[in-house]
Amino acid sequence: MAGIFDEAEMWQVLAGCIPEGESLLAAVHGITLQLNQKKASKFDVYVGITARYLLIAECEERKYLSTFYLIPDQRKTVEEEVGVCFLLTDIQRCVIQNAIMGAVNCSITLQDGSFIKLMLPKRGGLGGGMPHHAAYREKIISCLSALPCEH
């Protein structure tokens, strides 16, 4: 688990998702709370932003929550369900809300009806592996807030 809170590793993972001509402006560790019609999901992701794109890449195997236990999911990428690279102009709606312990929830609806709900924690893990987490989180929230959003 500690490996997912490594800023250099995060940037390397997201580098494979960046469209040609774009550069990563900010990236953080986040957690999915819901994907499309799933009632609940929980898996760690890296969330990055460029001038024109929102990037999401898994950093460990996803798990879906049932009433009693975590159910592992064998798919290896977010792309199999909603994609890893989203044009900011394709985001139809973004609802940003404060959550528990200083986290921020971002509920994003795309023009094609796809939906993803992310939680961006206040801190980037223990041990100082993500020293720029707070500044990058604010940059991502600022960029998403400039879209058609509700707060």
Buried (B, 14 or more C-beta within 10 A) or exposed (E): EEEBBBBEBBBEBBBEBBEEEBEBBBBBBBBBBBBEEBEEBBBBBBBBBBEEBBBBBBBEEBBBBEEEEEEEBEEEEBBEBBBBBBEBEBBBBBBBEEBEEEBBBBBBBBEEEBBBBBBBBEBBBEEEBBEEBBEBBBBBBEBBEEBEBEE
